[in-house]
Amino acid sequence: MSDAELVLRSTRVITPEGTRAATVTVSGGKITAVLPYDAEVPPTARLEDVGDHVLLPGLVDTHVHVNDPGRTEWEGFWTATRAAAAGGITTLIDMPLNSLPPTTTVEHLRIKQDVARDKAHIDVGFWGGALPDNVKDLRPLHDAGVFGFKAFLSPSGVDEFPHLDQDRLAQSMAEIAGFDGLLIVHAEDPHHLAAAPQHGGPKYADFLASRPRDAEDTAIAHLIAQARRLNARVHVLHLSSADALPLIRAARAEGVRVTVETCPHYLTLTAEEVPDGASEFKCCPPIRESANQDLLWQALADGTIDCVVTDHSPSTADLKTDDFATAWGGIAGLQVSLPAVWTEARRRGHTLEDVVRWMSARTAALAGLTRKGAIEAGRDADFAVLAPDETFTVDPAGLQHRNRVTAYAGRTLYGVVKSTWLRGERIVADGEFTEPKGTLLSRTR
């Protein structure tokens, strides 16, 4: 410990071995040791004693739409990463669509990296995109360091990112499997969506009927079948339909390499409480009924669902009209994701260790971020300091993302993030931010 530059001490440190009183030493932006609470602090080190607040590893959010460049009026790297930092998130991976251009070639990746480089308050990585016509670009993108490839099986909502039919899915998956890459998939079947009633208008019940569970279930079945045939690594994005869980469990039991995520809005919001015309609650697939939510929580508890990510997908306020058919579909939740999940988790008897596993350890593992996701020697010194028993009421005016529309407005949540640390530097505390200190991450380093 003699070379420690920084020492953080808490009576509650969440480590891979459990929660305990500990002293964490940091040097060169890395955790060098996790020591007993009363370990002596060398005179050259700065001590930060956070008392009884919980010291947890910075969260890793692998599903964020930053939309920058091209739709920067929707969101941008400066505002998105500030919102993330305020919520205890120290790493995000940006989705390849809603920006212009989308991240579907190496040239487009470089454009996005150039935009992000000086604006990132936290560490940022990038997914590539799999389109019907860019199979030739997948290996170069992989070699350039994207963490995997996103595909849609139904229309994405933006014309520049078309979906894959089953033949194109097979072609892209075969290419990606050839270098053992990861394919992450928005799984809704377009034929089931087309056959569903499409009434439009302000009634949430009509919108819910337009995105039925069987659209998800069928698409996931097709995805698993292709992954089984090609021995490919696939990941189901933003699972909302609990009806697909038995299929996923069976596939894993036979060795199919499939992982699954869900989102805070599916775990904390229910269809029954969505007011008509309140399109801040619109997302695709949709927020479903409370009985469905109960099954998602059970699947988190038993490990069928691996992780929880935000799918932060904001837009300008004018696109959130009161017509669910035409309003932009996306939930803005970066800053409140940790307290939202923790509030419901504690009500259901889960621990903060569970939340850290779902929102940090497993998301880091999904992306292969071996330096993130845990408080242990050798990892990046990324931390959040949380007061888990304090509450606050979500006020959109206090949020950092660009367009302060949120489905969580007015909700009282447990868990106040007191400070966030990136590689041993405090980047936000009590609402005060440093200048951007994030770095751009690559799968290859």
Solvent accessible surface area in square Angstrom, and as a share of the most:
residue,aa,sasa,rsa
1,M,68,0.30
2,S,98,0.63
3,D,99,0.51
4,A,2,0.02
5,E,100,0.45
6,L,6,0.03
7,V,0,0.00
8,L,0,0.00
9,R,34,0.12
10,S,0,0.00
11,T,47,0.27
12,R,83,0.30
13,V,0,0.00
14,I,8,0.04
15,T,10,0.06
16,P,76,0.48
17,E,142,0.64
18,G,17,0.17
19,T,60,0.35
20,R,97,0.35
21,A,42,0.32
22,A,0,0.00
23,T,0,0.00
24,V,0,0.00
25,T,0,0.00
26,V,3,0.02
27,S,22,0.14
28,G,63,0.60
29,G,14,0.13
30,K,67,0.28
31,I,2,0.01
32,T,55,0.32
33,A,25,0.19
34,V,32,0.19
35,L,46,0.23
36,P,85,0.53
37,Y,77,0.29
38,D,120,0.62
39,A,21,0.16
40,E,153,0.69
41,V,39,0.22
42,P,20,0.13
43,P,139,0.87
44,T,111,0.65
45,A,16,0.12
46,R,118,0.43
47,L,75,0.37
48,E,30,0.14
49,D,76,0.40
50,V,25,0.14
51,G,31,0.30
52,D,92,0.48
53,H,57,0.26
54,V,4,0.02
55,L,0,0.00
56,L,0,0.00
57,P,3,0.02
58,G,2,0.02
59,L,2,0.01
60,V,2,0.01
61,D,6,0.03
62,T,2,0.01
63,H,0,0.00
64,V,0,0.00
65,H,10,0.04
66,V,0,0.00
67,N,1,0.00
68,D,3,0.02
69,P,26,0.16
70,G,41,0.39
71,R,39,0.14
72,T,42,0.24
73,E,97,0.43
74,W,22,0.08
75,E,0,0.00
76,G,1,0.01
77,F,0,0.00
78,W,91,0.32
79,T,20,0.12
80,A,0,0.00
81,T,0,0.00
82,R,55,0.20
83,A,0,0.00
84,A,0,0.00
85,A,1,0.00
86,A,21,0.16
87,G,0,0.00
88,G,0,0.00
89,I,1,0.01
90,T,1,0.01
91,T,0,0.00
92,L,0,0.00
93,I,0,0.00
94,D,1,0.01
95,M,1,0.00
96,P,0,0.00
97,L,4,0.02
98,N,4,0.02
99,S,0,0.00
100,L,74,0.37
101,P,34,0.21
102,P,12,0.07
103,T,1,0.01
104,T,6,0.04
105,T,35,0.21
106,V,46,0.27
107,E,123,0.55
108,H,44,0.20
109,L,1,0.01
110,R,107,0.39
111,I,67,0.34
112,K,2,0.01
113,Q,20,0.09
114,D,92,0.48
115,V,36,0.21
116,A,0,0.00
117,R,123,0.45
118,D,118,0.61
119,K,73,0.31
120,A,1,0.01
121,H,2,0.01
122,I,0,0.00
123,D,1,0.01
124,V,0,0.00
125,G,0,0.00
126,F,3,0.01
127,W,2,0.01
128,G,0,0.00
129,G,0,0.00
130,A,0,0.00
131,L,15,0.08
132,P,30,0.19
133,D,106,0.55
134,N,5,0.03
135,V,41,0.23
136,K,157,0.66
137,D,26,0.13
138,L,0,0.00
139,R,114,0.42
140,P,58,0.37
141,L,0,0.00
142,H,22,0.10
143,D,85,0.44
144,A,19,0.15
145,G,5,0.05
146,V,1,0.01
147,F,11,0.05
148,G,2,0.02
149,F,0,0.00
150,K,2,0.01
151,A,0,0.00
152,F,11,0.05
153,L,4,0.02
154,S,0,0.00
155,P,86,0.54
156,S,20,0.13
157,G,60,0.58
158,V,13,0.08
159,D,143,0.74
160,E,49,0.22
161,F,0,0.00
162,P,58,0.36
163,H,58,0.26
164,L,2,0.01
165,D,80,0.42
166,Q,66,0.29
167,D,104,0.54
168,R,95,0.35
169,L,0,0.00
170,A,20,0.15
171,Q,90,0.40
172,S,1,0.01
173,M,1,0.00
174,A,47,0.36
175,E,61,0.27
176,I,2,0.01
177,A,28,0.22
178,G,68,0.65
179,F,26,0.11
180,D,72,0.37
181,G,4,0.04
182,L,8,0.04
183,L,1,0.00
184,I,1,0.00
185,V,0,0.00
186,H,10,0.04
187,A,4,0.03
188,E,0,0.00
189,D,8,0.04
190,P,37,0.23
191,H,140,0.63
192,H,58,0.26
193,L,18,0.09
194,A,85,0.66
195,A,89,0.69
196,A,12,0.09
197,P,66,0.41
198,Q,116,0.51
199,H,130,0.58
200,G,27,0.26
201,G,21,0.21
202,P,68,0.43
203,K,112,0.47
204,Y,6,0.02
205,A,71,0.55
206,D,38,0.20
207,F,15,0.06
208,L,25,0.13
209,A,46,0.35
210,S,10,0.07
211,R,46,0.17
212,P,33,0.21
213,R,67,0.24
214,D,67,0.35
215,A,0,0.00
216,E,3,0.01
217,D,30,0.15
218,T,32,0.19
219,A,1,0.01
220,I,0,0.00
221,A,38,0.30
222,H,70,0.31
223,L,0,0.00
224,I,2,0.01
225,A,48,0.37
226,Q,22,0.10
227,A,2,0.01
228,R,115,0.42
229,R,156,0.57
230,L,44,0.22
231,N,101,0.52
232,A,2,0.01
233,R,74,0.27
234,V,1,0.01
235,H,1,0.00
236,V,1,0.01
237,L,4,0.02
238,H,4,0.02
239,L,0,0.00
240,S,1,0.00
241,S,0,0.00
242,A,3,0.03
243,D,74,0.39
244,A,1,0.01
245,L,4,0.02
246,P,85,0.53
247,L,62,0.31
248,I,0,0.00
249,R,93,0.34
250,A,57,0.44
251,A,1,0.01
252,R,68,0.25
253,A,94,0.73
254,E,103,0.46
255,G,53,0.51
256,V,13,0.07
257,R,96,0.35
258,V,4,0.03
259,T,45,0.26
260,V,0,0.00
261,E,1,0.01
262,T,0,0.00
263,C,0,0.00
264,P,3,0.02
265,H,2,0.01
266,Y,6,0.02
267,L,0,0.00
268,T,14,0.08
269,L,1,0.00
270,T,20,0.11
271,A,12,0.10
272,E,114,0.51
273,E,77,0.34
274,V,12,0.07
275,P,73,0.46
276,D,85,0.44
277,G,19,0.19
278,A,12,0.10
279,S,2,0.01
280,E,53,0.24
281,F,22,0.09
282,K,16,0.07
283,C,4,0.03
284,C,31,0.19
285,P,1,0.01
286,P,0,0.00
287,I,0,0.00
288,R,12,0.04
289,E,58,0.26
290,S,49,0.31
291,A,70,0.54
292,N,4,0.02
293,Q,10,0.04
294,D,57,0.29
295,L,78,0.39
296,L,1,0.00
297,W,6,0.02
298,Q,105,0.47
299,A,0,0.00
300,L,1,0.01
301,A,60,0.47
302,D,89,0.46
303,G,22,0.21
304,T,8,0.05
305,I,0,0.00
306,D,28,0.15
307,C,1,0.00
308,V,2,0.01
309,V,1,0.01
310,T,6,0.03
311,D,14,0.07
312,H,0,0.00
313,S,7,0.05
314,P,4,0.02
315,S,4,0.03
316,T,23,0.14
317,A,60,0.46
318,D,104,0.54
319,L,61,0.30
320,K,33,0.14
321,T,60,0.35
322,D,93,0.48
323,D,42,0.22
324,F,2,0.01
325,A,61,0.48
326,T,102,0.60
327,A,5,0.04
328,W,39,0.14
329,G,24,0.23
330,G,5,0.05
331,I,3,0.01
332,A,6,0.05
333,G,8,0.08
334,L,0,0.00
335,Q,33,0.15
336,V,4,0.02
337,S,0,0.00
338,L,0,0.00
339,P,3,0.02
340,A,1,0.01
341,V,0,0.00
342,W,22,0.08
343,T,30,0.17
344,E,21,0.10
345,A,0,0.00
346,R,81,0.30
347,R,167,0.61
348,R,71,0.26
349,G,65,0.63
350,H,37,0.16
351,T,70,0.41
352,L,17,0.08
353,E,64,0.29
354,D,24,0.12
355,V,0,0.00
356,V,9,0.05
357,R,82,0.30
358,W,0,0.00
359,M,7,0.03
360,S,0,0.00
361,A,41,0.32
362,R,71,0.26
363,T,0,0.00
364,A,2,0.02
365,A,77,0.59
366,L,24,0.12
367,A,8,0.06
368,G,50,0.49
369,L,17,0.09
370,T,109,0.63
371,R,97,0.35
372,K,5,0.02
373,G,7,0.07
374,A,12,0.09
375,I,1,0.01
376,E,55,0.25
377,A,64,0.50
378,G,52,0.50
379,R,57,0.21
380,D,6,0.03
381,A,0,0.00
382,D,8,0.04
383,F,0,0.00
384,A,0,0.00
385,V,3,0.01
386,L,0,0.00
387,A,4,0.03
388,P,6,0.04
389,D,91,0.47
390,E,73,0.33
391,T,66,0.38
392,F,65,0.27
393,T,77,0.45
394,V,4,0.02
395,D,85,0.44
396,P,40,0.25
397,A,70,0.54
398,G,45,0.44
399,L,9,0.04
400,Q,38,0.17
401,H,2,0.01
402,R,90,0.33
403,N,28,0.14
404,R,115,0.42
405,V,43,0.25
406,T,8,0.05
407,A,5,0.04
408,Y,2,0.01
409,A,50,0.39
410,G,54,0.52
411,R,73,0.26
412,T,83,0.48
413,L,7,0.03
414,Y,76,0.29
415,G,0,0.00
416,V,36,0.20
417,V,28,0.16
418,K,55,0.23
419,S,10,0.07
420,T,0,0.00
421,W,1,0.00
422,L,3,0.02
423,R,66,0.24
424,G,12,0.12
425,E,87,0.39
426,R,92,0.34
427,I,3,0.02
428,V,7,0.04
429,A,28,0.21
430,D,121,0.63
431,G,54,0.52
432,E,131,0.59
433,F,38,0.16
434,T,46,0.27
435,E,124,0.55
436,P,34,0.21
437,K,73,0.31
438,G,14,0.13
439,T,61,0.35
440,L,16,0.08
441,L,9,0.05
442,S,12,0.08
443,R,87,0.32
444,T,80,0.46
445,R,173,0.63
